[in-house]
């Protein structure tokens, strides 16, 4: 139950939902691109991505100095359901 609570807390933010929608539609994107799309600063977007990464919703792949984010392929059922609504 504690893990589900953490996941749900991570998903109860409109900016994080916007990030997830963008990644769902685009599959892979660097922080700066995501920030521009959701109209948020690089730093704030990075913080939201860290929260989503901590509960295994997104994963980061470092390519040189750029960090690319993607949705984790094997989502937990609650996360998978919420992503299906976006």
C-alpha positions as CSV (number, residue, x, y, z in Angstrom):
1,X,0.0,0.0,0.0
2,X,2.8,2.4,0.8
3,X,4.2,2.0,-2.8
4,X,0.8,2.6,-4.3
5,X,0.5,5.8,-2.2
6,X,3.8,7.1,-3.5
7,X,2.8,6.4,-7.1
8,X,-0.6,8.1,-6.6
9,X,1.1,11.1,-5.0
10,X,3.5,11.4,-7.9
11,X,0.6,11.4,-10.3
12,X,-1.6,14.0,-8.6
13,X,0.1,17.0,-10.2
14,X,-1.0,18.6,-13.4
15,X,2.6,19.3,-14.5
16,X,3.7,15.7,-14.0
17,X,0.6,14.5,-15.9
18,X,1.5,16.9,-18.7
19,X,5.0,15.4,-18.8
20,X,3.6,11.9,-18.9
21,X,1.2,12.8,-21.7
22,X,4.1,14.4,-23.7
23,X,6.3,11.3,-23.2
24,X,3.4,9.0,-24.1
25,X,2.9,10.8,-27.4
26,X,6.7,11.3,-28.2
27,X,8.3,8.3,-26.5
28,X,11.6,10.0,-25.7
29,X,12.6,13.6,-25.0
30,X,15.3,15.6,-23.3
31,X,14.4,17.8,-20.3
32,X,14.7,21.1,-22.3
33,X,12.2,19.9,-24.9
34,X,9.7,18.7,-22.2
35,X,10.1,22.0,-20.3
36,X,9.3,24.0,-23.5
37,X,6.3,21.9,-24.3
38,X,4.7,22.2,-20.8
39,X,5.8,25.8,-20.4
40,X,7.9,25.3,-17.3
41,X,11.5,26.1,-16.4
42,X,14.2,23.5,-17.0
43,X,14.9,23.2,-13.3
44,X,11.3,22.7,-12.3
45,X,10.8,20.2,-15.1
46,X,13.8,18.3,-13.9
47,X,12.5,18.2,-10.4
48,X,9.2,16.7,-11.6
49,X,11.0,14.1,-13.7
50,X,13.1,13.2,-10.6
51,X,9.9,12.6,-8.7
52,X,8.4,10.4,-11.5
53,X,11.7,8.5,-11.8
54,X,11.8,7.8,-8.0
55,X,8.5,5.8,-8.4
56,X,9.7,4.0,-11.6
57,X,7.3,5.8,-14.0
58,X,10.0,7.3,-16.1
59,X,13.6,6.4,-16.8
60,X,16.5,8.6,-17.7
61,X,19.1,7.8,-20.3
62,X,22.2,10.0,-20.3
63,X,23.6,10.8,-23.8
64,X,26.6,13.0,-23.4
65,X,25.5,16.0,-21.4
66,X,21.8,15.6,-22.3
67,X,19.4,13.5,-20.3
68,X,16.6,11.9,-22.2
69,X,13.5,10.6,-20.5
70,X,11.1,7.8,-21.5
71,X,8.2,6.0,-19.9
72,X,9.2,2.8,-18.1
73,X,8.1,-0.1,-20.4
74,X,6.7,-2.3,-17.6
75,X,4.3,0.0,-15.7
76,X,2.5,-1.0,-12.5
77,X,-1.2,-1.6,-13.1
78,X,-2.3,1.7,-11.4
79,X,0.2,3.7,-13.4
80,X,-0.7,1.9,-16.6
81,X,-4.4,2.7,-16.1
82,X,-3.8,6.4,-15.4
83,X,-1.5,6.6,-18.5
84,X,-4.3,5.1,-20.6
85,X,-6.5,8.0,-19.6
86,X,-4.1,10.6,-20.9
